[in-house]
Amino acid sequence: MILVKFLIVRFIIVSFLIIAINCNDNRYIKKQKVYKDSSISQNLNEEYENRLGFSWEKPSSWINSDLGSMRDASFKVPYSEGSGDLSVMVLYQDGGGLEANINRWRNQINLGSQTENEIKESAESRSNKIGFYSYFKILNDQWPSSAFLTAIMPLKESTIFVKLNIPKKGIKEVEKDFKYFCDSFSSKVML
């Protein structure tokens, strides 16, 4: 009888612990798609173009990942020691402005703010089928765990922001693919 009571109490305690450990405040269902087949990736690219009004060519090594709340597209960008996190976001008008966005990213890796003129001087002007855009490499030698490759593509009524967060040592490995990706943006309609 004592053994039965002990086993029942033990079962209740273990069950309670399992429930307590596995419960959290996240009440949202997360949905993630991972595509390996190139025809499926092409369908996903068409889905982006239908939803966003533009498309791109993604390097084959990049992996589609969870969108999150503000992202319009998201990819894991592998390099030899791990992977970076790339996001594509479309924001209304100028999305807060060039200076505010670049300085926010600079502050995230412990760099001081720059004036708008300094920011424009550090930009590399590039183009794709949508138009001209600004490319930025944001690095802090004292903060090697995080660096950014970014592209800001102004449209008529919105702005496309492409941002790759990756450790500094991964920049050289992925920079060419990042530029290829940004240079590949196109649209069937005038944006």
ABEGO torsion letter per residue (X at the ends): XAAAAAAAAAAAAAAAAAAAAABBABABBBBBBBBABAAAAAAAAAAAAAAAGBBBBBBAABBBBBAEAABABBBBBBBAAEBBBBBBBBBBEAGGEAAAAAAAAAAAAGBBBBBAAAAAAABBBBBBAAEBBBBBBBBBAABAABBBBBBBBBBAABBBBBBBBBBAAAAAAAAAAAAAAAAABBBABBX
